[in-house]
Amino acid sequence: MKYDFTTVYKRYGCGSGKWDEMQRENPNVGEDVIPFSVADMEFVEAPEIVEGLKAFLDTTVLGYANATDSYKEAVCAWMKRRHNWDAKPEWILPSHGVVDAFFSAIKCYTNEGDGVMLLTPVYYPMYIGIKVNNRVLVDCPLVERGDTYEIDFEDFEKKAKDPNTKLFILCSPHNPCGRVWTKEELERIGRICNENHVLVVDDEIHHDLIMPGHTHYVYASLSTEMEQNCLVLTAPSKTFNLAGLQTSNIFVPNEALRREMEAFLKRGSANPKCNILGYKACEIAYSSCGEWLDECIQVIDENRRVITEFMAENFPQIRVCELQATYLLWMDWNGLGLDYKELERINRQEAGLFYDEGYIFGAQGEGFERWNLACPTSYVVAALKRMKEAYGKYVK
């Protein structure tokens, strides 16, 4: 490979929540142990980003900065090149992060007591955004089908028809289930939401991380009607490991909805903006780092293969869900016959395995683990060895 996907920088004491949590819970973890939990990468940054930011720092003043035309043009060019979506620069409202963006959307477009739909189990801050803002969770449980999940459209449409349901947060691709929604599924979602006046907030933060053999469709690209009834949330943070620079994009194609969001953001901040290095890093990544991303996906897919084959041979009781997108492998460990809290204890205290526990994604996730695959393969292999040794006395 052209790029380095083998080096790991240990991030103890650097403000990394997942590294510090691992050290607190088990101070005796070995040198071959890294956390597989929170969704940022254990890869070194793409060198184009590092060198580009160095050059930028040599020639700029770090004063107040709004989003530049070159930044917005790079974002839109990336969406066209990688996703075949003709997004317009004027649709972009910068945000500190996708979580900030869907929190803002909940508060902007709904009132207290309004219903917000989710396809569950799902990324846990979505539940938090609904709860802390006194909205009502409209739970649409996904249906397990073999090693993947499907939408129960009868249930979805029934709940969308409730006059109190005002907004739907779509996780596309889905986290933690790893689904890439098909064109037909998205079009059906669009028809139901448009007919029932339910606004779609489309979280596409993982949309660049599509595994071989699958095709992602930007929700807004499928029809003018869908485009005009949605917000599309994107960021370079998952794709290029830039979460610490707190820069993301809220695409609002509908002018009236965009003006409403602009007014809302300005009620909280006189001049909403991201930081100058975040804008530049995003521009560099989208302009120069496509090849790095292609190699990154190869490593993630190899890690998926290694784990899937290991489980089939050594722990067939564990069901590994099909990874269609993201770098987050969703696994059902209930077949081991152990309580989900006992799984967490064994993993963290005996096996040195630090995952995001499935129960944080909702009740359907009890007994599941979400494994972050964005790391060198050697650390995955070492983790599987520890797992085999630790579970030998619990599983026959």
Beta strands, then each sheet from edge to edge (+ up, - down):
strand 1: 92-95
strand 2: 115-120
strand 3: 136-141
strand 4: 143-145
strand 5: 148-150
strand 6: 165-171
strand 7: 199-203
strand 8: 230-234
strand 9: 248-251
strand 10: 319-320
strand 11: 328-332
strand 12: 356-357
strand 13: 368-372
sheet 1: 1+ 9- 8+ 7+ 6+ 2+ 3+
sheet 2: 4+ 5-
sheet 3: 10+ 11- 13+ 12-
end
